[in-house]
Amino acid sequence: MITAKKALGQHFLNDQEILTRIVAEAAVGPRDVVLEVGPGAGALTEHLQRAAGRVVAVEVDPALCRRLRERLPAWPNVSLVEADVLSRSPAALLAAAGLPPETDYVLLGNLPFNIGAAVLRHFLEAERPPLRATVMLQREVATAIAAPPGRLGLLAVSVQVYAEARCLFDVPARAFQPPPKITSSILRLDRRPTPLVAVAERDHFFAVVRAGFSAPRKQLANSLALGWGRSAAALRSDIEAAGLAATARPQDLDIAAWRRLAARLS
């Protein structure tokens, strides 16, 4: 099992202009409860506590938690929760900070590079998802999540079912201490009023999508055959019945097309 503790990187964003811009782009206001993932040394937390009504900072590293606790007396609206964010539900994290578990919240954070997508799925699929999220990810991951129709991969589908996604701006390595070997991007997700796939359909829908991306460079019938356990010839009729070209490739499909195909394969 991947945990935040195993994946945590010690690269701290310390560029004040970028920190200010993140808070502005997240549209954090005095009525907002912010759940911040991975506050590290508290650079973004310091900006958030000035703008937000409440901040719940979730940090897994005990040494960083000790440093953050030293700053808490100056931040009366900040609660620190020492936890692996992937091991607790959003409701449990809010409750640990003394808030009602049904509290609406916005998500912010510098997500660990190799579990960023898992953290987003953890929150978006929760019973209590965030109203919106503004997070920092490796640029390639953020770009993949926000891909437009015609370039949708498995990661984009898995996130865009729940939220509209857009990349806001890049954060160069020099903005961190020490500088990482990658470029980061700020990604904003705005929760859809209703997910594009109903809860009752979700497991089957994602099983079809995962099967469809078994070999993403192949034509859809050949790729789907690898993961679905039926011949490509048999699947072509289902693909065409869903209104799709037999020569389509997985990335060509938008979410509505995946839903039609999943309905044919149920």
BELBELFEN-V896654 format. One record per residue. N is the residue number from 1. RES is the residue in three letters. SS is DSSP state (helix for helix, strand for strand, loop for the rest). D_FIRST is the distance of its C-alpha to the first C-alpha in whole Angstrom. Layout:
BEGIN
N_RES_SS_D_FIRST + N_RES_SS_D_FIRST
END
This chain:
BEGIN
1_MET_loop_0 + 2_ILE_loop_4 + 3_THR_loop_6 + 4_ALA_helix_10 + 5_LYS_helix_11 + 6_LYS_helix_10 + 7_ALA_helix_11 + 8_LEU_loop_14 + 9_GLY_loop_18 + 10_GLN_loop_21 + 11_HIS_loop_23 + 12_PHE_strand_25 + 13_LEU_strand_27 + 14_ASN_loop_31 + 15_ASP_loop_33 + 16_GLN_helix_35 + 17_GLU_helix_36 + 18_ILE_helix_33 + 19_LEU_helix_32 + 20_THR_helix_35 + 21_ARG_helix_34 + 22_ILE_helix_31 + 23_VAL_helix_32 + 24_ALA_helix_35 + 25_GLU_helix_33 + 26_ALA_loop_31 + 27_ALA_loop_34 + 28_VAL_loop_33 + 29_GLY_loop_36 + 30_PRO_loop_37 + 31_ARG_loop_36 + 32_ASP_loop_32 + 33_VAL_strand_29 + 34_VAL_strand_27 + 35_LEU_strand_23 + 36_GLU_strand_22 + 37_VAL_strand_19 + 38_GLY_loop_19 + 39_PRO_loop_22 + 40_GLY_loop_22 + 41_ALA_loop_26 + 42_GLY_loop_27 + 43_ALA_helix_29 + 44_LEU_helix_28 + 45_THR_helix_28 + 46_GLU_helix_32 + 47_HIS_helix_33 + 48_LEU_helix_31 + 49_GLN_helix_33 + 50_ARG_helix_36 + 51_ALA_helix_35 + 52_ALA_loop_33 + 53_GLY_loop_34 + 54_ARG_strand_31 + 55_VAL_strand_28 + 56_VAL_strand_25 + 57_ALA_strand_23 + 58_VAL_strand_19 + 59_GLU_strand_18 + 60_VAL_loop_15 + 61_ASP_loop_18 + 62_PRO_helix_20 + 63_ALA_helix_23 + 64_LEU_helix_23 + 65_CYS_helix_23 + 66_ARG_helix_26 + 67_ARG_helix_28 + 68_LEU_helix_27 + 69_ARG_helix_29 + 70_GLU_helix_32 + 71_ARG_helix_32 + 72_LEU_helix_32 + 73_PRO_loop_35 + 74_ALA_loop_36 + 75_TRP_loop_34 + 76_PRO_loop_35 + 77_ASN_loop_33 + 78_VAL_strand_30 + 79_SER_strand_27 + 80_LEU_strand_24 + 81_VAL_strand_21 + 82_GLU_strand_19 + 83_ALA_loop_15 + 84_ASP_loop_12 + 85_VAL_helix_13 + 86_LEU_helix_10 + 87_SER_helix_10 + 88_ARG_loop_14 + 89_SER_loop_16 + 90_PRO_helix_19 + 91_ALA_helix_21 + 92_ALA_helix_20 + 93_LEU_helix_20 + 94_LEU_helix_23 + 95_ALA_helix_24 + 96_ALA_helix_23 + 97_ALA_loop_26 + 98_GLY_loop_28 + 99_LEU_loop_29 + 100_PRO_loop_29 + 101_PRO_loop_26 + 102_GLU_loop_28 + 103_THR_loop_28 + 104_ASP_loop_29 + 105_TYR_loop_27 + 106_VAL_strand_26 + 107_LEU_strand_23 + 108_LEU_strand_23 + 109_GLY_strand_22 + 110_ASN_strand_21 + 111_LEU_loop_17 + 112_PRO_loop_15 + 113_PHE_loop_16 + 114_ASN_loop_13 + 115_ILE_loop_11 + 116_GLY_helix_15 + 117_ALA_helix_15 + 118_ALA_helix_11 + 119_VAL_helix_13 + 120_LEU_helix_16 + 121_ARG_helix_15 + 122_HIS_helix_14 + 123_PHE_helix_17 + 124_LEU_helix_19 + 125_GLU_loop_18 + 126_ALA_loop_18 + 127_GLU_loop_21 + 128_ARG_loop_23 + 129_PRO_loop_22 + 130_PRO_loop_24 + 131_LEU_loop_27 + 132_ARG_strand_27 + 133_ALA_strand_24 + 134_THR_strand_25 + 135_VAL_strand_23 + 136_MET_strand_23 + 137_LEU_strand_21 + 138_GLN_strand_21 + 139_ARG_helix_24 + 140_GLU_helix_23 + 141_VAL_helix_21 + 142_ALA_helix_23 + 143_THR_helix_26 + 144_ALA_helix_24 + 145_ILE_helix_23 + 146_ALA_loop_26 + 147_ALA_loop_28 + 148_PRO_loop_31 + 149_PRO_loop_32 + 150_GLY_loop_33 + 151_ARG_loop_30 + 152_LEU_loop_27 + 153_GLY_loop_24 + 154_LEU_helix_21 + 155_LEU_helix_19 + 156_ALA_helix_23 + 157_VAL_helix_23 + 158_SER_helix_20 + 159_VAL_helix_21 + 160_GLN_helix_25 + 161_VAL_loop_25 + 162_TYR_loop_24 + 163_ALA_strand_26 + 164_GLU_strand_28 + 165_ALA_strand_27 + 166_ARG_strand_29 + 167_CYS_strand_29 + 168_LEU_strand_31 + 169_PHE_strand_32 + 170_ASP_strand_30 + 171_VAL_strand_29 + 172_PRO_loop_31 + 173_ALA_helix_29 + 174_ARG_helix_32 + 175_ALA_helix_31 + 176_PHE_strand_28 + 177_GLN_strand_29 + 178_PRO_loop_28 + 179_PRO_loop_28 + 180_PRO_loop_25 + 181_LYS_loop_25 + 182_ILE_loop_25 + 183_THR_loop_27 + 184_SER_strand_25 + 185_SER_strand_26 + 186_ILE_strand_27 + 187_LEU_strand_25 + 188_ARG_strand_27 + 189_LEU_strand_26 + 190_ASP_strand_28 + 191_ARG_strand_27 + 192_ARG_loop_29 + 193_PRO_loop_31 + 194_THR_loop_30 + 195_PRO_loop_27 + 196_LEU_loop_28 + 197_VAL_loop_27 + 198_ALA_loop_27 + 199_VAL_helix_25 + 200_ALA_helix_26 + 201_GLU_helix_26 + 202_ARG_helix_23 + 203_ASP_helix_20 + 204_HIS_helix_23 + 205_PHE_helix_24 + 206_PHE_helix_20 + 207_ALA_helix_20 + 208_VAL_helix_24 + 209_VAL_helix_23 + 210_ARG_helix_20 + 211_ALA_helix_22 + 212_GLY_helix_25 + 213_PHE_loop_23 + 214_SER_loop_22 + 215_ALA_loop_25 + 216_PRO_loop_26 + 217_ARG_loop_29 + 218_LYS_loop_30 + 219_GLN_strand_33 + 220_LEU_helix_31 + 221_ALA_helix_32 + 222_ASN_helix_31 + 223_SER_helix_28 + 224_LEU_helix_27 + 225_ALA_helix_29 + 226_LEU_helix_26 + 227_GLY_helix_23 + 228_TRP_helix_25 + 229_GLY_loop_27 + 230_ARG_loop_31 + 231_SER_loop_33 + 232_ALA_helix_34 + 233_ALA_helix_37 + 234_ALA_helix_36 + 235_LEU_helix_34 + 236_ARG_helix_37 + 237_SER_helix_39 + 238_ASP_helix_36 + 239_ILE_helix_35 + 240_GLU_helix_39 + 241_ALA_helix_39 + 242_ALA_loop_37 + 243_GLY_loop_39 + 244_LEU_loop_37 + 245_ALA_loop_39 + 246_ALA_loop_38 + 247_THR_loop_37 + 248_ALA_loop_35 + 249_ARG_strand_32 + 250_PRO_helix_28 + 251_GLN_helix_29 + 252_ASP_helix_32 + 253_LEU_loop_31 + 254_ASP_loop_31 + 255_ILE_helix_29 + 256_ALA_helix_32 + 257_ALA_helix_32 + 258_TRP_helix_29 + 259_ARG_helix_30 + 260_ARG_helix_33 + 261_LEU_helix_31 + 262_ALA_helix_29 + 263_ALA_helix_32 + 264_ARG_helix_34 + 265_LEU_loop_31 + 266_SER_loop_30
END
